[in-house]
Amino acid sequence: DEGRKRLARATNRASAAASLREAEAILLCRRGELEEARALLEQDWLHLEGTLSVYRMRSVWLLMAFIESAVAEPRDQAGVEEWLAKLRPFRAEEFQHLAVEWPALATFLNAHGLS
C-alpha cells in the first residue's frame, strides 16, 4: 500500500543521507580538514547512529579516533582510547580499504594495532 511505499522511500533517503555524511567526513579527513570533519559528524551524530549499521558506524568511530589523535594534545589521548575501545575486537585488515592511498590513516592503523 501507499504508506509502505512512502516509508521505504523515506528509509532509503535517510540511509543515503547518512552514507553521504560518512563519505563527506572521509574526504574532509583525507584533505586534512579534521575539525571540519568532526563538526560534520557531530552535527549529524544522532542521525548516523540511528541509520547506519554497527558495521558502518565502526568506520565512523575510527574516523573520530583518527581525528581525536591528530587534534588532541599528545598527553591527552584518552578520547582516542574511548573511540578505539568501540572498535575492539576487530577483524584483521577490517579498515585497510579506508587507508588505501591515505598514508596518515595507514600510520594510525599501524600505531594502534588495527592493521
C-alpha positions in Angstrom: 0.0 0.0 0.0 1.0 3.7 -0.3 2.1 4.0 3.3 4.6 1.2 3.0 6.0 2.7 -0.2 6.4 6.1 1.5 8.1 4.5 4.4 10.5 2.6 2.1 11.4 5.8 0.3 11.9 7.7 3.5 14.2 5.0 4.8 16.2 5.0 1.6 16.6 8.8 1.8 17.7 8.6 5.4 20.2 5.8 4.6 21.6 7.7 1.6 22.0 10.9 3.7 23.9 9.1 6.4 26.1 7.4 3.8 26.8 10.8 2.2 27.8 12.3 5.5 30.2 9.4 6.2 31.7 9.9 2.7 32.0 13.7 3.2 33.7 13.1 6.5 36.2 10.7 5.0 37.0 13.2 2.2 37.5 16.0 4.7 39.8 13.9 6.7 41.8 12.9 3.7 42.3 16.6 2.9 43.4 17.3 6.4 40.3 19.2 7.3 39.9 17.4 10.6 38.0 19.9 12.6 35.5 20.3 9.7 35.1 16.5 9.6 34.5 16.3 13.3 31.9 19.1 13.2 30.1 17.5 10.3 30.0 14.1 12.1 28.9 15.7 15.4 26.2 17.7 13.7 24.6 14.6 12.4 25.6 12.1 15.1 22.1 11.0 16.1 21.1 10.5 12.5 24.3 8.5 11.8 23.8 6.3 14.9 20.1 5.8 14.1 20.6 5.0 10.4 24.0 3.3 9.8 24.6 -0.3 10.8 27.1 -1.1 13.6 29.5 -2.3 10.9 29.3 1.1 9.1 29.4 3.0 12.4 32.7 1.3 13.1 34.3 3.3 10.3 32.8 6.5 11.7 34.2 5.6 15.2 37.6 5.0 13.5 37.4 8.5 11.9 36.6 10.0 15.3 39.6 8.2 16.8 41.8 9.4 14.0 40.6 13.0 14.3 41.0 13.0 18.0 44.5 11.6 17.8 45.5 14.4 15.4 44.0 17.3 17.2 44.4 16.4 20.9 47.4 17.2 22.9 49.9 14.3 23.0 49.3 13.8 26.7 45.6 14.0 26.3 44.8 10.8 24.3 42.0 9.5 26.5 39.5 10.5 23.9 41.3 8.5 21.3 41.2 5.4 23.5 37.5 5.8 24.1 36.8 5.7 20.3 39.3 2.8 19.8 37.6 0.8 22.6 34.4 0.8 20.4 36.4 -0.9 17.7 37.6 -3.9 19.7 37.6 -6.6 18.9 38.4 -6.0 15.3 39.0 -8.2 12.3 42.4 -8.2 10.7 42.5 -5.7 7.9 39.0 -4.5 8.6 39.8 -0.9 7.9 42.5 -1.3 5.3 40.2 -0.2 2.5 39.9 3.2 4.1 43.7 3.6 4.2 44.3 3.0 0.5 46.4 5.9 -0.7 46.0 7.6 2.7 49.3 7.3 4.5 48.2 9.2 7.6 45.4 6.7 8.3 47.6 3.7 7.5 50.1 5.0 10.0 47.4 5.5 12.6 46.1 2.0 12.0 49.6 0.5 12.4 50.3 2.6 15.5 47.1 1.3 17.2 47.3 -2.3 16.1 44.4 -2.0 13.7 46.1 -3.2 10.6 
